[in-house]
Structure formats: structure tokens, C-alpha cells
Amino acid sequence: MSIFSGLEKFGLGNLKDEKVFDDKAVKETVTKKEAVKVAPTPFDERDVLFEKSCTCPVCDNKFNTLTVRAGKVHVKAVETDLRPVYEQVDMIKYDVVACPKCGYAALARYFDSILKRQKEEVAAKISSNFKPIDKKYEIYTYDDALDRYQLALANAIVKNAKASEKAYLCLRYAWLIRGILQDENMMAKPEYTPEKKAQLKEEEKELLKNAQDGFVQAKQSEDFPIAGMNEITLDYLIAALYVENEEYDKAGKIISSILTSRSATSRIKDKARDLKDLIQEKKGVDEEDD
């Protein structure tokens, strides 16, 4: 029965097969609606950055460094060794502050904490040979960030930084390299040959080993908090680094102490259990390979 089946009584039976809307009109309307939809604005890394004013503690030069605006970038995952994986932009690229005039560089948390004797070492061994950076940055690319981390590590060695500072720098440097290796756009570049990728992987491994050794040394010689971490968190991180470096027995001992600790939170205990499972998985793979 048509919705117009009663029109006959009005002498309008010839309209009984009419449609309220014809198909063509509906299609055109949908097409027009789709046409006026506003396309999402492409992400622009510059929108989450701002220039922070700094004064170099070595040469007193005033300069700006790029920093990520608080709350603009969110963490979508945390890896086993506590590396945060961010949405849209890798904040780890922006960790290092570097003076473009004298070459002094360090992680932002350590940049101003430099002793007189350390300034003298940096001035003599870094600044005296440094070629000033004459470049205006809109963002820090991964290549820019690699240069900055290398410079920061050279400074840390020259000024004989604390074990914790060098360890934390090595850890974040390793995270930066991992970010590069996980970035499909970077890996698609022709310069990232299989040999280059293998080299980066080896550098990441070396940096993680240095981070492990540095944190072990820092725990024995420094007061907490160390690199912003309490003892339980640092213990977990050291265990995770032992796993990364395939020192499973050492990792297992630390994990056991975390799981029986009264001061460890349920969250860190859950992560320790995950790490324990990962060790079993890795050991199983190693046994199969043998």
C-alpha cells in the first residue's frame, strides 16, 4: 500500500505513485553536504612549540631554544624501559638545550647546574674549538636532535658530569635513536640504507649499556632522587636495562626484590611482573635458537 493510496477520494489517484523525495535530489543533497565538510587541519609541529629564553652559564650568551608547550602532546604508550611514546611529535627531540655561541649543551634539567671547574673544562675543550651555529630553527628534525645529543654527550664527558647525568643522557639518546628507527618516514629516506639502520641499532645498544652501567654507579654513589626517580623506580629501570642487554639473572634478582618490597606501588609491581614474563619469553627464544 502506498502512503498516497487514499488520494483517489480527492480525485488525485494519478499521484499515488509519486515519491516525497526523488533519488536524484537525495543524492545531490548528500553530495553537497559532503562538499562543505571541513577537512581536518594537518598537524603542524610548530603549533606545539614555543621559543624559551635561556642564558648560557658558560659564556653568558642569551639565546632561544625550542620547547614543547605543556599539555599539547600526549603520551600514548610507555615501553618496557620507560620510554614514552608520544602522539604526533617525539618530545625527546627537544630535551637538549645547546648554546649556539660556545657549544655548551646539556639536557634541560641539568643545563644550569654546572660548577665553576666544569665551566672551565667546557670553555677549554669545547668552546675554544666550537664553530657557532648560525641557523634559525622552526622545529628540530631528528637529524638536528642527533647533533644536539652528540654535543650534549661530549659536554658531559668533558665536564666529568655525575654518573646519573651521563646515564640519563645516554638513556634518552638511545630513545631518540629508537624513535628514528620506528619512524616510517625517516626509514623511507634513501640515506637510511640497511647499513645505516644497523649502525643506529648498534648505537642504541651501546647507549643502553652505558645508561645501565651509569645508573648502577649512581645508585651506589648518589643520593635520591636520581634523575627524578625514587629508588624503586630506578631499580625497575636498571632491571629493564639488564633485560635489554640480555643480563637476565641480574634483572631477575632486582625484579624479585621489587615484587617483595612493601614500598613498591601496585603499578610498579605490575610492570615488574611484565618484565619477568618478558625474561621468560626471551629465554625461551634463546633456547630455541640454540
Wavefront OBJ file of the C-alpha trace (Angstrom):
o trace
v 0.000 0.000 0.000
v 1.268 3.441 -0.952
v 1.335 6.307 1.521
v -0.786 8.124 -1.078
v -3.320 5.281 -1.517
v -6.184 7.435 -0.166
v -5.782 10.235 -2.701
v -8.339 8.650 -5.004
v -11.121 10.068 -2.905
v -9.837 13.505 -3.741
v -9.665 12.690 -7.408
v -5.891 12.622 -7.214
v -5.269 8.964 -7.867
v -2.828 9.876 -10.597
v -0.406 10.976 -7.842
v -0.436 7.724 -5.895
v 2.946 6.608 -7.222
v 4.745 9.887 -6.508
v 7.708 9.952 -4.108
v 8.189 12.549 -1.419
v 11.844 12.894 -2.447
v 13.258 11.644 -5.678
v 16.505 9.684 -5.552
v 18.372 12.259 -7.612
v 17.558 15.088 -5.223
v 18.725 12.993 -2.254
v 21.987 12.121 -3.944
v 22.658 15.726 -4.876
v 21.921 16.848 -1.332
v 24.339 14.295 0.108
v 26.986 15.342 -2.375
v 26.605 18.992 -1.440
v 26.748 18.134 2.251
v 29.950 16.212 1.757
v 31.398 19.093 -0.220
v 31.008 21.546 2.643
v 32.641 19.291 5.210
v 35.729 20.986 6.588
v 38.822 18.861 6.080
v 40.808 18.289 9.279
v 43.773 20.618 9.619
v 47.050 18.735 9.052
v 49.245 18.522 12.147
v 51.963 21.160 12.201
v 54.738 20.526 14.704
v 55.367 24.259 15.002
v 51.947 24.704 16.611
v 53.010 22.845 19.777
v 56.343 24.643 20.195
v 57.470 27.919 21.654
v 60.810 29.673 21.998
v 62.139 29.694 25.537
v 64.721 32.292 26.513
v 67.946 30.945 28.025
v 71.244 32.336 29.302
v 74.311 30.169 28.838
v 76.025 29.575 32.200
v 79.382 29.184 30.442
v 79.553 32.266 28.179
v 76.533 34.335 29.361
v 75.102 34.363 25.831
v 71.323 34.894 25.676
v 69.537 32.696 23.147
v 66.244 30.924 22.490
v 65.624 27.201 22.468
v 62.569 25.363 21.155
v 60.377 23.748 23.799
v 57.128 21.774 23.624
v 54.137 23.531 25.165
v 52.850 21.785 28.282
v 49.730 19.728 27.680
v 49.934 19.939 23.890
v 51.446 16.498 23.298
v 50.174 13.353 24.988
v 51.781 10.012 25.797
v 50.047 7.112 24.066
v 52.252 4.300 25.395
v 55.232 3.599 27.662
v 57.786 0.999 26.638
v 59.490 -1.515 28.915
v 62.481 0.743 29.666
v 60.107 3.646 30.433
v 60.473 5.336 27.044
v 57.342 7.426 26.463
v 55.798 7.153 23.005
v 54.085 10.412 22.116
v 51.252 11.222 19.756
v 52.241 13.193 16.641
v 55.617 14.575 17.780
v 58.557 12.961 19.581
v 59.203 15.300 22.528
v 62.556 13.629 23.140
v 63.912 15.685 20.223
v 63.529 18.797 22.367
v 65.291 17.604 25.531
v 68.707 19.126 24.849
v 69.474 22.835 25.320
v 72.532 23.976 23.348
v 74.215 27.365 23.310
v 74.753 28.327 19.649
v 77.708 30.560 20.541
v 80.014 28.461 22.745
v 78.734 24.917 22.220
v 77.792 24.153 25.810
v 74.899 21.658 25.755
v 73.040 19.514 28.267
v 69.637 18.049 28.964
v 67.302 20.830 30.076
v 67.124 19.506 33.651
v 70.923 19.809 34.009
v 71.675 22.832 31.808
v 72.034 25.400 34.615
v 73.663 23.017 37.096
v 77.297 23.423 36.201
v 80.209 24.013 38.584
v 82.996 26.544 38.082
v 85.606 23.893 37.296
v 83.200 22.313 34.796
v 82.692 25.655 33.046
v 86.457 25.969 32.711
v 86.710 22.484 31.186
v 83.894 23.218 28.716
v 85.435 26.572 27.766
v 88.861 24.999 27.203
v 87.849 21.790 25.428
v 84.519 22.610 23.740
v 84.121 26.361 23.290
v 87.685 27.031 22.102
v 87.112 24.781 19.073
v 83.371 25.238 18.566
v 82.019 26.749 15.360
v 78.979 28.902 16.272
v 75.620 27.694 14.944
v 74.130 30.250 12.579
v 70.756 28.663 11.925
v 67.157 29.595 12.683
v 65.109 26.556 13.684
v 61.352 26.228 13.183
v 61.424 22.668 14.508
v 64.160 20.223 15.485
v 64.295 17.392 12.999
v 65.642 14.020 14.087
v 68.921 14.925 12.381
v 69.053 18.197 14.340
v 68.314 16.301 17.545
v 71.079 13.770 16.870
v 73.573 16.607 16.544
v 72.363 18.170 19.795
v 72.545 14.904 21.736
v 76.057 14.236 20.439
v 77.091 17.713 21.567
v 75.488 17.205 24.997
v 77.251 13.865 25.459
v 80.603 15.412 24.507
v 79.997 18.153 27.094
v 79.018 15.620 29.755
v 82.270 13.734 29.233
v 84.421 16.897 29.158
v 82.908 18.336 32.349
v 83.045 14.927 34.058
v 79.333 15.027 34.857
v 77.800 12.878 37.570
v 77.120 9.265 36.678
v 73.367 9.886 36.854
v 73.521 12.775 34.364
v 75.556 10.792 31.858
v 73.358 7.722 32.327
v 70.125 9.677 31.853
v 71.543 11.383 28.771
v 72.591 8.033 27.283
v 69.137 6.618 28.010
v 67.299 9.448 26.275
v 69.804 9.414 23.415
v 69.010 5.723 22.928
v 65.299 6.553 22.998
v 65.860 9.191 20.306
v 67.554 6.655 18.046
v 64.732 4.177 18.652
v 62.268 6.882 17.640
v 64.155 7.333 14.378
v 64.169 3.584 13.698
v 60.415 3.407 14.353
v 59.603 6.399 12.131
v 58.426 5.137 8.741
v 59.087 8.467 7.032
v 62.669 8.528 8.268
v 63.289 4.921 7.290
v 61.949 5.607 3.786
v 64.686 8.165 3.114
v 67.349 6.882 0.694
v 70.193 7.716 3.097
v 68.835 5.210 5.611
v 70.378 2.180 3.983
v 70.366 -1.229 5.692
v 73.927 -0.489 6.814
v 72.870 2.860 8.311
v 69.951 1.240 10.149
v 72.258 -1.457 11.531
v 74.682 1.222 12.690
v 71.915 3.110 14.502
v 70.753 -0.110 16.157
v 74.291 -0.740 17.422
v 74.498 2.826 18.729
v 71.204 2.373 20.576
v 72.529 -0.832 22.148
v 75.783 0.837 23.219
v 73.924 3.785 24.740
v 71.592 1.480 26.697
v 74.608 -0.380 28.092
v 76.182 2.933 29.140
v 72.902 4.003 30.728
v 72.731 0.735 32.663
v 76.284 0.997 33.979
v 75.841 4.673 34.827
v 72.666 4.154 36.815
v 74.216 1.257 38.740
v 77.146 3.517 39.611
v 74.829 6.413 40.508
v 72.810 4.239 42.876
v 75.996 3.348 44.738
v 77.342 6.905 44.964
v 74.489 9.438 44.782
v 71.520 10.429 46.905
v 67.923 10.016 45.789
v 66.064 11.212 43.845
v 68.333 10.261 40.944
v 67.374 11.793 37.599
v 63.987 12.488 39.150
v 63.461 8.850 40.165
v 62.976 7.262 43.574
v 64.818 4.058 44.467
v 62.092 1.623 43.396
v 61.646 3.282 40.002
v 65.390 3.317 39.408
v 65.630 -0.351 40.417
v 62.934 -1.184 37.879
v 64.703 0.813 35.170
v 68.038 -0.889 35.881
v 66.286 -4.279 35.673
v 64.711 -3.277 32.351
v 68.110 -2.225 31.031
v 69.621 -5.526 32.174
v 66.929 -7.246 30.106
v 67.723 -5.027 27.101
v 71.369 -6.059 27.488
v 70.475 -9.743 27.973
v 71.736 -9.921 31.567
v 68.686 -11.835 32.713
v 69.995 -13.184 36.034
v 70.821 -9.697 37.314
v 67.441 -8.444 36.134
v 65.674 -11.338 37.861
v 67.218 -10.553 41.250
v 66.065 -6.931 41.098
v 62.589 -7.937 39.941
v 62.256 -10.328 42.895
v 63.194 -7.540 45.309
v 60.592 -5.219 43.752
v 57.846 -7.839 43.968
v 58.533 -8.425 47.675
v 59.009 -4.754 48.541
v 56.448 -3.128 50.821
v 57.225 0.317 49.446
v 56.671 -0.608 45.778
v 53.350 0.528 44.321
v 50.978 -1.899 42.628
v 51.728 -0.148 39.328
v 55.486 -0.741 39.524
v 54.893 -4.335 40.685
v 52.696 -4.923 37.627
v 55.466 -3.592 35.397
v 57.972 -5.838 37.200
v 55.724 -8.870 36.550
v 55.544 -7.909 32.867
v 59.328 -7.690 32.838
v 59.561 -11.124 34.476
v 57.306 -12.546 31.738
v 59.458 -10.866 29.088
v 62.572 -12.551 30.510
v 60.902 -15.965 30.276
v 59.860 -15.206 26.711
v 63.353 -14.075 25.711
v 64.985 -17.059 27.394
v 62.619 -19.360 25.524
v 63.558 -17.775 22.196
v 67.274 -18.041 23.037
v 66.899 -21.746 23.901
v 65.109 -22.399 20.610
v 67.920 -20.640 18.716
v 70.473 -22.879 20.449
l 1 2 3 4 5 6 7 8 9 10 11 12 13 14 15 16 17 18 19 20 21 22 23 24 25 26 27 28 29 30 31 32 33 34 35 36 37 38 39 40 41 42 43 44 45 46 47 48 49 50 51 52 53 54 55 56 57 58 59 60 61 62 63 64 65 66 67 68 69 70 71 72 73 74 75 76 77 78 79 80 81 82 83 84 85 86 87 88 89 90 91 92 93 94 95 96 97 98 99 100 101 102 103 104 105 106 107 108 109 110 111 112 113 114 115 116 117 118 119 120 121 122 123 124 125 126 127 128 129 130 131 132 133 134 135 136 137 138 139 140 141 142 143 144 145 146 147 148 149 150 151 152 153 154 155 156 157 158 159 160 161 162 163 164 165 166 167 168 169 170 171 172 173 174 175 176 177 178 179 180 181 182 183 184 185 186 187 188 189 190 191 192 193 194 195 196 197 198 199 200 201 202 203 204 205 206 207 208 209 210 211 212 213 214 215 216 217 218 219 220 221 222 223 224 225 226 227 228 229 230 231 232 233 234 235 236 237 238 239 240 241 242 243 244 245 246 247 248 249 250 251 252 253 254 255 256 257 258 259 260 261 262 263 264 265 266 267 268 269 270 271 272 273 274 275 276 277 278 279 280 281 282 283 284 285 286 287 288 289 290
